[in-house]
Amino acid sequence: MKKKVLFLCTANSARSQMAEALVNHDLGDRFEAFSAGTSPTTPRPEALKVLAEIGIDHSGARAKSMDGFVDQTFDFVITLCDGANETCPLFFGGVKREHLGFEDPARAAGTEDERLAAFRRVRDQIRRDVEAYLLSTDRG
């Protein structure tokens, strides 16, 4: 049976969207990932673009509120930004909660290439760190 993971971030626009897509793509045989935000907006085009660059189509993504997951059960709730970590509600009590913070690539300034480089860097960090964490918990 797959373990369910919920990734939380403030806007559910970049980091949590990338984490959801990466885990479902790379570890979908063992984990089922979802993402939500404490104050959801819309997925960042840059996040979708850097996922597509590595063969992951997440173009149908939409930002979701964590309120939509209140009645669901998860094996892990992972916050990816400090804001979500501070406001993660108690209704996720009893579940393994972890905070794995990453810089916000949406705050990157500069040219389009410089901004995309920030999204790629965070994408690769999420892929490495989140997947290593999940795999370390999945030893039988």
C-alpha positions in Angstrom: 0.0 0.0 0.0 1.3 3.4 -1.0 2.1 5.9 1.7 0.3 9.3 1.4 2.3 12.5 1.6 1.0 16.0 1.7 3.3 18.9 0.9 2.4 22.3 2.3 3.6 25.7 1.4 2.1 29.1 1.6 0.9 29.7 -2.0 1.0 26.1 -3.3 2.6 27.7 -6.4 6.1 26.5 -6.7 7.9 24.3 -4.1 4.9 22.2 -3.0 3.8 21.8 -6.7 7.3 20.6 -7.7 7.5 18.3 -4.7 4.2 16.7 -5.5 5.1 16.2 -9.2 8.6 14.9 -8.4 7.5 12.4 -5.8 4.6 11.1 -7.9 6.9 10.8 -10.9 10.0 9.3 -9.2 8.5 7.4 -6.3 5.0 6.8 -7.5 5.3 3.0 -6.9 5.7 3.7 -3.1 4.2 7.1 -2.4 1.2 9.1 -3.4 1.9 12.8 -3.1 -0.5 15.8 -2.9 0.2 19.5 -2.3 -1.7 22.4 -0.8 -1.2 25.9 0.5 -2.1 27.9 3.5 -3.0 30.8 1.2 -3.1 29.3 -2.3 -2.7 31.3 -5.4 -1.8 29.8 -8.8 1.0 27.5 -10.0 4.0 29.4 -11.2 4.7 29.0 -14.9 8.4 28.7 -14.1 7.8 25.7 -11.8 5.8 24.0 -14.6 8.5 24.8 -17.1 11.4 23.4 -15.1 9.4 20.2 -14.4 8.7 19.8 -18.1 12.4 20.2 -18.8 13.0 16.9 -17.0 10.0 15.1 -18.6 7.3 15.8 -16.0 4.0 17.2 -17.3 2.3 19.0 -14.4 0.5 21.4 -16.7 -2.9 20.5 -15.3 -1.9 21.6 -11.8 -4.0 23.9 -9.7 -3.3 25.5 -6.4 -5.3 23.9 -3.6 -6.1 25.0 0.0 -5.1 22.7 2.8 -8.6 23.0 4.1 -9.6 20.6 1.3 -7.5 17.9 3.0 -8.8 18.1 6.5 -10.7 14.9 6.4 -8.0 12.9 4.7 -5.4 10.7 6.4 -1.7 11.1 5.5 1.4 9.2 6.5 3.5 12.4 6.2 2.8 16.1 6.2 5.9 18.0 5.0 6.1 21.7 5.1 8.5 23.3 2.6 8.5 26.9 3.7 8.7 28.6 7.1 5.3 30.2 6.8 3.5 26.9 6.3 5.5 25.3 9.1 4.4 28.0 11.5 0.7 27.8 10.5 0.4 24.1 9.9 -2.9 23.3 11.7 -3.4 20.9 14.5 -5.9 18.8 12.5 -2.9 17.1 11.0 -2.0 15.9 14.5 -1.0 12.2 14.9 0.7 12.2 11.6 4.5 12.3 11.0 5.2 16.0 10.4 8.5 17.2 9.0 9.8 20.6 7.9 12.2 20.6 5.0 12.7 24.3 4.1 13.8 25.5 0.7 14.3 29.0 -0.6 11.4 30.5 -2.5 12.4 30.6 -6.2 9.4 32.9 -6.9 11.4 35.6 -5.2 14.3 35.3 -7.6 15.1 38.5 -9.5 16.8 39.1 -12.7 16.4 38.0 -16.3 14.1 35.1 -17.3 17.2 32.8 -17.5 18.3 33.8 -14.0 14.8 33.2 -12.6 14.6 29.8 -14.3 18.0 28.9 -12.9 16.6 29.6 -9.4 13.6 27.3 -10.1 15.9 24.6 -11.4 18.2 24.8 -8.4 15.2 24.5 -6.0 13.7 21.7 -8.1 16.9 19.7 -7.9 17.2 20.3 -4.2 13.7 19.2 -3.6 14.2 16.1 -5.7 17.4 15.2 -3.7 16.3 16.1 -0.2 12.6 15.2 -0.1 13.2 11.9 -1.9 16.1 11.0 0.4 13.9 11.8 3.4 11.0 9.7 2.1 13.2 6.8 1.1 14.8 6.8 4.5 11.4 6.3 6.1 10.4 3.5 3.7 12.8 0.8 4.9 11.1 -2.4 5.5 
